[in-house]
């Protein structure tokens, strides 16, 4: 009996991964882009793993609360986190930065998708294109203002990078979320907003705002008629919203690899792509090493923007 009792935990430990449900921490509340993409791919990932993938929303502090909960979990592959770019590449530059290093304390698994960022304006805005806006702003420094989802958000820093690269001066007006920022722009208070496409699309479809530019390197398949900022007189400009899966640091490499492979297989499925497209989200997967490289590059980029612009991040 003693031998059997001793053998039991060894047998449990030797079970192939996964042998129980996997918890997926989502760093934003239900309803947003991050939660939407989680609810689209999590059930299918569970099917491939042979175990349920259970969503656990842990919003707050720009994603830092969800990541903290992940770091407090065992590094065994049974807790993973879906985080947006800000919690991994921007929050780390805050004056009172979270007590984690994304590349030392977490194990990046894979990116899973992107959400285009847009520069939108009220429909009655005099400048009909981003090129015209740049010309006007250069001639009238400080007279234009733009809204974002708040100080330190990716949309805020996208606006600050636009100012730096275009050589213009505009006033930033922070709001509590991308949705309120776009709504304010629709009312002309202020007339411009940097926002994610998920927040802007309803008002774009209703004609309450217009898209002056997409912020990605290439035009978006969701708004193919809208030029990029790079096409509009700001060569080299690129800012995108992205989401990725990570595990606690120290998670076995074999588990990280399995999760990366299975996630990639899910995101290649045609019906998953269709569901993401309906939410204006695009699948984008990479290897753990490629994900590490992206996080490092994006962290350096936003750090430069913060230093050069003097952006406030509280």
C-alpha positions in Angstrom: 0.0 0.0 0.0 2.8 2.4 0.8 4.4 1.7 -2.6 1.1 2.4 -4.3 0.7 5.6 -2.4 4.2 6.8 -3.4 3.6 5.8 -7.0 0.5 7.8 -7.3 2.0 11.3 -7.5 4.7 10.1 -9.9 2.0 8.7 -12.2 0.1 12.0 -12.0 3.3 14.0 -12.9 4.0 11.7 -15.8 0.6 12.3 -17.4 0.9 13.9 -20.8 0.2 17.6 -21.0 -2.6 18.7 -20.7 -4.4 16.4 -18.3 -6.8 19.0 -16.9 -8.4 22.3 -17.9 -6.3 25.2 -18.9 -7.1 28.7 -17.5 -6.8 31.6 -20.0 -6.5 34.9 -18.2 -7.7 37.8 -20.3 -6.4 41.2 -19.3 -9.5 43.2 -20.3 -13.2 43.0 -19.4 -15.8 41.2 -21.5 -16.8 43.0 -24.7 -13.5 44.5 -25.9 -11.1 43.3 -28.6 -8.9 41.2 -26.3 -11.9 39.4 -24.8 -13.5 39.0 -28.3 -10.5 37.2 -29.7 -10.2 35.0 -26.7 -13.8 33.8 -27.0 -13.3 33.1 -30.6 -10.2 30.9 -30.4 -10.3 29.4 -26.8 -13.0 26.8 -27.5 -11.2 25.5 -30.6 -7.8 25.5 -28.8 -9.5 23.4 -26.1 -10.6 20.9 -28.7 -7.1 20.5 -30.0 -5.6 20.2 -26.5 -8.3 17.7 -25.5 -9.1 19.8 -22.4 -11.3 22.9 -21.8 -9.7 26.3 -22.0 -11.5 28.4 -19.4 -11.6 32.2 -19.7 -10.8 34.2 -16.6 -11.2 38.0 -17.1 -8.8 40.0 -14.9 -9.0 43.6 -16.1 -7.3 46.7 -14.8 -4.1 48.7 -14.8 -3.6 48.4 -18.5 -3.4 44.7 -18.3 -0.9 44.5 -15.4 -3.5 43.0 -13.0 -4.0 40.0 -15.3 -0.3 39.5 -15.8 0.3 39.7 -12.1 -2.3 36.9 -11.6 -0.4 34.9 -14.2 2.9 35.3 -12.5 1.4 34.1 -9.2 0.3 30.8 -10.9 2.4 27.7 -11.3 4.7 27.5 -14.4 3.1 24.3 -15.6 1.1 25.4 -18.7 -2.2 25.3 -16.9 -2.4 29.1 -16.7 -1.7 31.3 -19.7 -2.5 34.9 -20.4 -3.8 36.8 -23.4 -2.4 40.3 -23.2 -2.4 43.3 -25.5 0.7 45.1 -26.6 0.4 47.9 -24.0 0.9 45.6 -21.0 4.0 44.2 -22.6 5.7 47.1 -24.2 4.3 50.4 -22.8 3.3 49.9 -19.2 6.9 49.0 -18.4 7.8 52.6 -19.1 5.4 54.0 -16.5 6.9 56.0 -13.6 5.4 53.5 -11.2 6.0 50.6 -13.4 4.6 47.1 -12.6 6.9 44.7 -10.8 7.5 42.5 -13.7 9.7 42.2 -16.8 7.8 40.7 -19.7 10.8 38.9 -21.1 12.3 37.7 -17.8 9.2 36.9 -15.9 7.0 35.6 -18.7 7.4 32.9 -21.4 6.1 34.3 -24.7 4.1 31.6 -26.7 2.8 33.3 -29.8 1.0 36.3 -31.1 -2.5 35.5 -32.2 -3.9 38.6 -33.9 -3.8 42.3 -34.7 -6.4 45.1 -34.6 -5.7 48.1 -36.9 -5.4 51.5 -35.4 -7.0 54.5 -37.1 -6.8 58.3 -37.3 -10.4 59.4 -37.5 -12.1 62.8 -37.6 -15.5 64.4 -37.2 -17.3 64.3 -40.6 -17.3 68.1 -40.9 -13.5 68.4 -40.3 -12.1 70.8 -42.9 -9.1 68.7 -43.7 -10.3 65.8 -45.8 -7.1 63.8 -45.8 -4.2 63.1 -43.4 -1.9 65.0 -45.9 -4.1 68.1 -45.6 -4.2 67.7 -41.8 -0.4 67.6 -41.7 -0.1 70.7 -43.9 -2.6 72.6 -41.7 -1.0 71.5 -38.5 2.5 72.7 -39.6 1.1 76.1 -40.4 -1.0 76.2 -37.2 1.1 74.6 -34.4 -1.0 73.8 -31.3 -4.4 74.6 -32.8 -5.5 71.1 -33.4 -6.2 68.5 -30.7 -6.8 64.8 -30.7 -8.5 62.3 -28.4 -7.2 58.9 -27.2 -8.3 56.2 -24.8 -6.1 57.7 -22.1 -2.6 58.7 -21.0 -0.1 55.9 -21.7 -2.3 53.9 -24.0 -1.1 52.7 -27.4 -3.4 55.1 -29.1 -2.0 58.0 -27.1 1.5 57.1 -28.0 0.5 56.5 -31.7 -0.6 60.1 -31.7 2.6 61.3 -30.1 4.7 59.3 -32.6 2.6 60.9 -35.4 3.5 64.4 -34.1 7.2 63.5 -33.9 7.5 62.0 -37.3 5.3 64.5 -39.1 6.9 67.5 -37.4 3.7 68.9 -36.0 2.3 70.0 -32.7 -1.2 68.9 -31.5 -2.8 68.9 -28.1 -3.6 65.5 -26.6 -7.0 65.0 -24.8 -7.2 61.8 -22.9 -10.5 59.9 -22.4 -11.4 56.8 -20.4 -11.3 54.3 -23.2 -11.1 54.3 -27.0 -14.9 54.2 -27.4 -15.5 57.6 -25.6 -12.6 59.1 -27.5 -14.2 58.2 -30.9 -17.5 59.5 -29.6 -15.9 62.8 -28.6 -14.4 63.1 -32.1 -17.8 62.5 -33.7 -19.0 65.5 -31.7 -15.9 67.6 -32.6 -14.7 67.7 -29.0 -11.9 67.3 -30.1 -12.2 66.8 -33.8 -9.6 64.0 -34.1 -9.0 60.7 -32.4 -6.5 57.8 -32.6 -8.5 54.7 -31.9 -8.6 50.9 -32.6 -10.8 49.8 -35.4 -13.2 47.8 -33.1 -14.1 51.0 -31.3 -14.3 53.2 -34.4 -16.1 50.9 -36.8 -19.7 51.4 -35.5 -19.4 55.2 -35.9 -17.6 54.8 -39.2 -20.5 52.7 -40.5 -23.1 55.2 -39.3 -21.2 58.0 -40.9 -20.5 59.9 -37.7 -16.8 59.9 -38.2 -14.5 59.4 -41.1 -11.2 57.6 -41.3 -8.3 59.7 -42.5 -5.6 57.0 -42.2 -4.8 53.6 -41.0 -1.7 53.4 -38.8 -0.3 50.0 -40.1 2.5 49.7 -42.6 0.0 48.5 -45.2 -3.6 49.3 -45.9 -6.1 47.3 -43.9 -8.3 44.7 -45.6 -11.2 46.0 -43.6 -10.8 49.6 -45.0 -8.9 49.1 -48.2 -9.8 52.6 -49.5 -8.2 54.3 -46.5 -4.5 55.2 -47.0 -1.8 54.6 -44.5 0.0 57.5 -42.7 3.1 56.4 -44.5 1.3 57.1 -47.8 0.1 60.4 -46.4 3.4 62.0 -45.9 4.9 60.2 -42.9 7.2 57.6 -44.4 8.1 54.7 -42.0 5.2 55.3 -39.7 3.7 52.1 -38.2 1.6 51.4 -35.2 -0.6 48.4 -34.7 -2.6 46.8 -31.9 -1.7 43.2 -31.2 -2.5 40.4 -28.8 -0.4 37.5 -27.7 -0.3 34.5 -25.5 2.2 34.1 -22.7 2.8 31.7 -19.8 4.6 32.2 -16.5 8.4 32.3 -16.8 9.9 28.8 -16.3 7.1 27.0 -18.1 8.6 23.9 -19.8 9.8 24.6 -23.3 7.9 21.6 -24.6 4.6 22.9 -23.2 5.3 26.4 -24.7 6.0 24.8 -28.0 2.8 22.6 -27.9 0.7 25.7 -27.1 2.3 27.7 -29.9 1.7 24.9 -32.4 -1.9 24.2 -31.5 -2.7 28.0 -31.4 -1.2 28.4 -34.9 -3.3 25.5 -36.1 -6.5 27.1 -34.7 -5.8 30.5 -36.2 -5.3 29.0 -39.7 -8.8 27.5 -39.7 -11.1 29.3 -42.2 -14.1 29.7 -39.9 -11.9 31.2 -37.2 -10.5 33.7 -39.7 -14.1 34.6 -40.7 -15.2 35.1 -37.1 -12.2 37.3 -36.4 -12.8 39.3 -39.6 -16.4 40.0 -38.4 -14.9 41.6 -35.4 -12.3 43.5 -37.5 -9.5 41.4 -36.1 -6.8 39.7 -38.2 -5.0 36.5 -37.2 -1.2 36.7 -36.9 0.9 33.9 -35.3 4.6 33.5 -34.9 7.1 31.3 -33.0 8.0 31.9 -29.3 11.4 33.3 -30.5 9.8 35.6 -33.0 7.4 36.8 -30.4 10.3 37.7 -28.0 12.0 39.6 -30.8 8.8 41.6 -31.5 8.2 42.5 -27.8 11.8 43.7 -27.5 11.6 45.8 -30.6 8.2 47.3 -29.7 9.4 48.1 -26.1 12.4 50.0 -27.5 10.2 51.8 -30.1 7.6 53.1 -27.5 10.4 53.9 -25.1 11.9 56.3 -27.7 8.5 57.9 -28.4 7.9 58.5 -24.7 11.4 60.0 -24.1 11.3 62.2 -27.2 7.7 63.4 -26.8 7.7 63.8 -23.1 4.4 62.0 -23.0 2.8 61.7 -19.6 1.9 58.1 -18.7 0.0 58.3 -15.4 
